[in-house]
């Protein structure tokens, strides 16, 4: 009787191992590999390494500069007929005007309609209850305007703006100015006398509110306002960038006429630091300045309003630069 291996249909066993296939490698190897990757996409290439280094540098710079421009809190509301009319007259960047249903059409409201049409500002009619809610219960007299959050520049942007114009930087820094109307007045003077911007602290200081916008008479649209976390650190950063920093102080050892007579100082990169009316410059800020400057005055008046002092100093510097 024959064994199972000789039976018809039996599986023949063999110690010889089957030949291994290529798994498609040969076929794939014959196919085209597609276009050669760009040098910047090849990890081992010098161009890729340079691009990655630039990305890391940009990321660090963004962190140092506070990332994208910061905005103030949220949208603001200007409530009341006179305030809304004045805001539109002064070209405050109103995005929309809200009118309560049934509001009396007096001369101020008609002027608001005219100015809104001229400036391309949207008009919306809402119920009085809705307007109460939007303005958080303010006395709106049936009229309110919405303005967007202010977009602050970075302090370095002000130096860049001067460089783009081929000019020596002239920057105003404010120390503890808490009245938004003072801030608006200083922004207006800075724009009028050729400064490249104003720097304010993020905390415990006035910000670009509707009141500041209105007082600036629209100058805030032309003169950038930057925020900084720490004023003394920003002063040092400006000094490292080549700026001479002068603080306005009643007991300053340098007078304004002496500054304007010194061509090297007045015509070079300059930062003017203005303190609050009551306290003046804080100790650390004063110590960080290169010099402290006083404005000589006749009579018994001890000090000037912060906005007036800034205007006087800016005017003198602008005149001296024009002469130079």
HUURCOR-V324115 format. One record per pair of residues at least 24 apart in sequence whose ideal C-beta (glycine too) atoms are under 10 Angstrom apart, sorted by sequence separation. I is the first residue (numbers start at 0). J is the second residue. D is the distance in whole Angstrom. If there is no record, write none. Layout:
# HUURCOR-V324115
i=[I	I]
j=[J	J]
d=[D	D]
This chain:
# HUURCOR-V324115
i=[83	84	87	90	96	97	98	100	120	121	169	170	171	172	173	174	175	176	181	182	183	187	202	243	244	245	246	247	248	80	83	86	93	95	96	97	98	99	100	101	102	120	169	170	171	172	173	174	175	179	180	182	183	186	190	191	197	198	199	201	242	243	244	245	246	247	248	249	264	277	80	81	84	87	88	92	94	95	96	97	98	99	100	101	168	169	170	171	172	173	174	177	178	179	182	183	185	186	189	190	196	197	198	199	200	201	202	204	241	242	243	244	245	246	247	248	264	276	279	80	83	84	87	91	93	94	95	96	97	98	99	100	166	168	169	170	171	172	173	177	178	179	183	184	187	188	190	191	195	196	197	198	199	200	201	202	241	242	243	244	245	246	247	276	79	80	83	86	87	90	92	93	95	96	97	99	100	102	167	168	170	171	172	175	176	177	179	180	182	183	186	187	190	194	195	196	197	198	199	200	201	240	242	243	244	246	264	276	277	99	100	115	164	166	175	176	177	179	182	183	185	186	187	189	190	193	194	196	198	200	201	250	251	276	80	84	87	99	100	174	175	179	180	181	182	183	184	185	186	187	188	189	190	191	200	238	240	249	275	276	80	83	87	99	111	164	173	179	180	183	184	186	187	190	191	199	237	248	274	276	83	97	98	99	108	161	163	173	178	179	182	183	184	186	187	189	190	198	237	238	247	248	258	273	276	87	97	107	108	111	161	162	178	179	180	181	182	183	185	186	189	190	200	237	246	247	257	273	108	161	179	180	184	186	187	188	189	246	251	258	274	105	107	160	161	179	180	183	186	187	189	198	237	246	250	257	273	97	105	159	160	178	179	183	186	198	234	253	257	273	97	102	103	104	157	158	182	185	186	233	248	251	253	255	271	272	102	103	157	158	186	234	246	252	253	254	255	256	257	271	102	103	156	157	185	198	246	251	252	253	254	255	256	273	99	101	102	156	157	244	246	248	251	252	253	254	255	273	98	99	100	157	183	246	247	250	251	252	254	271	97	99	154	182	230	246	248	249	251	271	98	99	244	245	246	248	250	251	97	98	99	152	154	244	245	246	247	248	249	97	98	152	153	154	243	244	245	246	247	248	249	271	96	97	152	243	244	245	246	247	248	96	97	151	242	243	245	247	249	269	95	96	97	151	95	96	234	238	94	95	151	230	231	234	237	238	265	266	93	94	95	171	173	230	233	238	265	269	78	93	94	95	231	234	235	249	264	265	78	91	93	94	171	172	230	231	234	249	255	259	265	266	76	92	93	229	230	231	233	234	248	249	258	265	266	78	79	82	91	92	151	170	172	175	231	232	234	247	264	265	78	83	151	174	231	247	255	259	266	76	77	78	82	83	87	92	149	150	173	174	230	231	255	258	259	262	265	266	76	78	79	82	84	86	148	149	172	247	258	259	261	262	265	74	76	78	79	80	81	83	148	149	249	255	256	259	260	77	78	79	80	82	83	84	86	149	174	248	255	259	262	76	78	79	80	81	82	83	146	172	247	255	258	259	262	77	78	79	80	82	146	149	160	172	247	76	78	79	80	146	149	160	170	256	259	78	79	145	247	255	259	77	78	79	144	157	172	247	77	78	146	157	76	77	146	156	157	170	245	76	77	157	75	76	77	154	156	168	75	76	149	152	153	155	205	74	75	152	154	204	245	74	75	151	152	153	154	168	170	172	174	198	74	75	150	151	152	153	154	168	169	174	195	73	74	75	150	151	152	153	167	168	170	172	197	198	73	149	151	167	194	71	72	151	171	194	197	70	71	72	149	194	70	71	155	158	69	70	71	154	158	69	70	71	154	157	68	69	70	155	68	69	154	155	158	189	67	68	69	154	158	68	69	158	200	68	155	65	67	154	66	65	68	185	64	65	63	64	65	64	63	64	181	214	89	181	60	181	169	176	178	167	169	170	171	172	173	174	175	176	177	178	167	168	169	170	171	172	173	174	175	176	177	167	168	169	170	171	172	173	174	175	176	177	167	168	169	170	171	172	173	174	175	166	167	168	169	170	171	172	173	175	175	174	175	174	175	162	174	175	161	174	174	175	158	174	174	158	172	197	157	174	194	93	154	172	92	192	91	188	192	91	93	187	188	191	194	91	92	184	185	186	188	189	192	193	91	184	185	188	189	192	193	90	91	184	185	188	191	192	194	86	89	90	91	181	182	183	184	185	186	187	188	190	191	192	193	194	86	89	91	181	182	185	188	189	192	193	88	89	90	91	92	181	184	185	188	192	86	89	90	91	178	180	181	184	188	191	192	82	86	89	90	92	178	193	82	85	88	89	90	91	92	178	181	185	192	193	88	89	90	91	176	188	89	90	175	176	77	78	82	174	69	75	77	173	75	76	77	176	72	75	71	75	77	65	71	72	77	173	70	71	75	171	171	171	169	169	169	169	71	167	166	68	71	69	70	68	69	68	65	65	65	65	63]
j=[107	108	111	114	120	121	122	124	144	145	193	194	195	196	197	198	199	200	205	206	207	211	226	267	268	269	270	271	272	105	108	111	118	120	121	122	123	124	125	126	127	145	194	195	196	197	198	199	200	204	205	207	208	211	215	216	222	223	224	226	267	268	269	270	271	272	273	274	289	302	106	107	110	113	114	118	120	121	122	123	124	125	126	127	194	195	196	197	198	199	200	203	204	205	208	209	211	212	215	216	222	223	224	225	226	227	228	230	267	268	269	270	271	272	273	274	290	302	305	107	110	111	114	118	120	121	122	123	124	125	126	127	193	195	196	197	198	199	200	204	205	206	210	211	214	215	217	218	222	223	224	225	226	227	228	229	268	269	270	271	272	273	274	303	107	108	111	114	115	118	120	121	123	124	125	127	128	130	195	196	198	199	200	203	204	205	207	208	210	211	214	215	218	222	223	224	225	226	227	228	229	268	270	271	272	274	292	304	305	128	129	144	193	195	204	205	206	208	211	212	214	215	216	218	219	222	223	225	227	229	230	279	280	305	110	114	117	129	130	204	205	209	210	211	212	213	214	215	216	217	218	219	220	221	230	268	270	279	305	306	111	114	118	130	142	195	204	210	211	214	215	217	218	221	222	230	268	279	305	307	115	129	130	131	140	193	195	205	210	211	214	215	216	218	219	221	222	230	269	270	279	280	290	305	308	120	130	140	141	144	194	195	211	212	213	214	215	216	218	219	222	223	233	270	279	280	290	306	142	195	213	214	218	220	221	222	223	280	285	292	308	140	142	195	196	214	215	218	221	222	224	233	272	281	285	292	308	133	141	195	196	214	215	219	222	234	270	289	293	309	134	139	140	141	194	195	219	222	223	270	285	288	290	292	308	309	140	141	195	196	224	272	284	290	291	292	293	294	295	309	141	142	195	196	224	237	285	290	291	292	293	294	295	312	139	141	142	196	197	284	286	288	291	292	293	294	295	313	139	140	141	198	224	287	288	291	292	293	295	312	139	141	196	224	272	288	290	291	293	313	141	142	287	288	289	291	293	294	141	142	143	196	198	288	289	290	291	292	293	142	143	197	198	199	288	289	290	291	292	293	294	316	142	143	198	289	290	291	292	293	294	143	144	198	289	290	292	294	296	316	143	144	145	199	144	145	283	287	144	145	201	280	281	284	287	288	315	316	144	145	146	222	224	281	284	289	316	320	130	145	146	147	283	286	287	301	316	317	131	144	146	147	224	225	283	284	287	302	308	312	318	319	130	146	147	283	284	285	287	288	302	303	312	319	320	133	134	137	146	147	206	225	227	230	286	287	289	302	319	320	134	139	207	230	287	303	311	315	322	133	134	135	139	140	144	149	206	207	230	231	287	288	312	315	316	319	322	323	134	136	137	140	142	144	206	207	230	305	316	317	319	320	323	133	135	137	138	139	140	142	207	208	308	314	315	318	319	137	138	139	140	142	143	144	146	209	234	308	315	319	322	137	139	140	141	142	143	144	207	233	308	316	319	320	323	139	140	141	142	144	208	211	222	234	309	139	141	142	143	209	212	223	233	319	322	142	143	209	311	319	323	142	143	144	209	222	237	312	143	144	212	223	143	144	213	223	224	237	312	144	145	225	144	145	146	223	225	237	145	146	219	222	223	225	275	145	146	223	225	275	316	146	147	223	224	225	226	240	242	244	246	270	147	148	223	224	225	226	227	241	242	247	268	147	148	149	224	225	226	227	241	242	244	246	271	272	148	224	226	242	269	147	148	227	247	270	273	147	148	149	226	271	148	149	233	236	148	149	150	233	237	149	150	151	234	237	149	150	151	236	150	151	236	237	240	271	150	151	152	237	241	152	153	242	284	153	240	151	153	240	153	153	156	273	153	154	153	154	155	155	155	156	273	306	183	275	155	276	265	273	275	265	267	268	269	270	271	272	273	274	275	276	266	267	268	269	270	271	272	273	274	275	276	267	268	269	270	271	272	273	274	275	276	277	268	269	270	271	272	273	274	275	276	268	269	270	271	272	273	274	275	277	278	278	279	279	280	268	280	281	268	281	283	284	268	284	285	270	284	309	270	288	309	209	270	288	209	309	209	306	310	210	212	306	307	310	313	211	212	304	305	306	308	309	312	313	212	305	306	309	310	313	314	212	213	306	307	310	313	314	316	209	212	213	214	304	305	306	307	308	309	310	311	313	314	315	316	317	210	213	215	305	306	309	312	313	316	317	213	214	215	216	217	306	309	310	313	317	212	215	216	217	304	306	307	310	314	317	318	209	213	216	217	219	305	320	210	213	216	217	218	219	220	306	309	313	320	321	217	218	219	220	305	317	219	220	305	306	208	209	213	305	201	207	209	305	208	209	210	309	206	209	206	210	212	201	207	208	213	309	207	208	212	309	312	313	313	316	317	320	224	320	320	223	226	225	226	225	226	226	225	226	227	228	236]
d=[8	9	6	9	6	9	7	6	8	9	6	6	9	10	7	10	10	9	7	8	8	10	9	6	10	7	9	7	9	8	9	10	7	6	7	8	7	8	7	9	8	10	5	6	8	8	7	9	8	10	8	7	9	7	8	10	7	10	6	5	8	7	8	7	8	7	10	10	9	10	10	7	6	9	7	9	7	4	5	5	5	7	6	7	9	6	6	5	4	5	7	7	10	4	9	10	9	9	9	9	6	8	8	7	7	7	8	9	8	4	6	4	6	4	5	7	8	7	9	4	10	6	4	10	5	7	7	7	8	7	7	7	8	6	9	7	7	8	8	6	6	7	7	9	7	9	9	7	8	4	5	5	6	6	6	10	5	7	7	8	7	8	7	9	10	7	6	9	7	7	9	9	6	10	5	4	10	9	9	9	6	9	9	7	6	5	8	10	9	4	8	5	4	7	8	7	7	7	8	8	9	7	5	10	6	7	10	6	10	9	9	9	10	7	6	5	10	5	5	7	9	4	6	8	8	10	10	6	6	8	10	9	10	5	9	7	9	8	9	8	9	8	6	9	10	7	5	9	9	8	8	10	9	10	5	10	10	7	6	9	8	9	7	5	7	8	7	4	7	3	7	10	4	5	9	9	8	6	7	10	9	8	8	9	9	10	10	8	9	4	8	4	9	5	8	10	4	8	10	8	8	6	8	5	9	7	6	9	8	8	9	9	9	9	8	8	8	8	10	5	5	10	9	5	9	8	10	8	6	5	9	5	9	10	10	9	10	5	9	6	9	10	8	5	9	7	9	8	9	8	9	6	10	10	10	8	6	7	10	9	7	9	10	7	5	9	7	9	10	5	8	9	9	10	9	8	9	10	9	9	7	9	5	6	10	10	8	7	5	9	6	7	7	7	7	7	7	9	10	7	3	10	9	4	10	9	6	7	6	4	6	5	7	8	7	8	7	7	8	10	9	9	4	8	7	8	7	10	10	9	9	7	10	8	9	7	4	8	5	6	8	4	8	8	8	4	10	9	4	7	6	7	7	6	9	4	7	9	9	6	9	6	5	5	7	7	8	7	6	7	8	9	10	10	9	5	5	5	6	6	8	7	7	5	9	5	8	7	7	8	10	7	7	10	9	8	5	7	9	7	9	5	7	8	7	8	9	8	8	5	9	10	9	7	10	9	8	9	5	5	9	9	9	8	10	7	6	9	8	7	7	10	5	10	7	7	10	10	10	8	6	6	10	9	8	6	4	5	10	9	9	8	10	6	9	10	6	10	9	7	10	9	8	4	6	9	9	10	6	7	9	9	8	9	8	9	9	10	9	6	5	9	7	6	5	9	7	5	10	7	9	9	9	9	7	9	7	9	9	10	8	10	6	7	7	8	9	5	5	9	8	9	9	6	10	4	7	8	7	10	9	9	7	10	8	4	6	8	9	5	9	8	9	10	8	7	8	9	7	6	5	9	7	10	7	10	10	10	5	4	9	7	4	5	8	9	9	5	10	7	6	9	8	9	6	9	8	9	5	8	9	8	10	7	7	8	10	7	10	6	8	7	10	10	9	8	8	10	9	10	10	9	5	10	8	10	8	6	7	8	7	6	5	5	10	6	9	7	8	7	8	6	9	6	7	10	6	8	7	8	8	10	9	8	10	5	5	4	5	9	9	7	8	8	7	6	8	8	7	8	8	8	6	8	9	6	4	8	5	9	9	10	10	9	6	9	9	6	8	9	9	6	9	9	10	9	6	7	4	9	9	9	6	9	10	10	9	8	5	9	10	8	4	5	10	10	9	7	8	5	8	9	5	7	10	9	10	8	7	8	5	5	7	9	6	9	9	6	9	7	9	6	9	8	10	7	8	9	9	10	9	6	8	7	5	9	10	9	10	6	9	9	9	9	10	9	9	8	10	7	9	9	10	8	10	6	10	6	10	8	7	8	6	9	8	7	8	7	8	7	6	6	9	6	4	5	5	5	5	5	5	4	8	9	5	7	8	7	8	7	8	7	9	10	7	8	8	9	7	10	9	9	6	9	9	8	8	10	5	6	8	6	9	9	8	5	9	10	8	9	9	10	9	9	10	10	10	9	7	7	8	10	9	9	9	8	6	10	7	8	7	10	10	8	9	8	4	9	5	6	9	4	10	9	6	4	10	4	8	6	9	7	8	10	10	7	9	9	8	9	10	9	9	10	9	9	8	8	10	5	9	5	8	5	9	6	7	5	9	8	10	9	9	5	8	8	5	4	7	8	8	7	10	8	10	8	8	9	9	8	6	5	4	9	8	8	9	6	9	5	10	8	7	9	9	9	10	9	9	9	10	9	6	10	10	7	9	9	10	10	8	9	8	10	5	8	6	8	9	9	8	5	6	9	9	10	6	9	8	8	10	8	9	6	9	7	8	7	8	8	10	8	9	10	9	9	10	9	6	9	10	8	9	8	9]
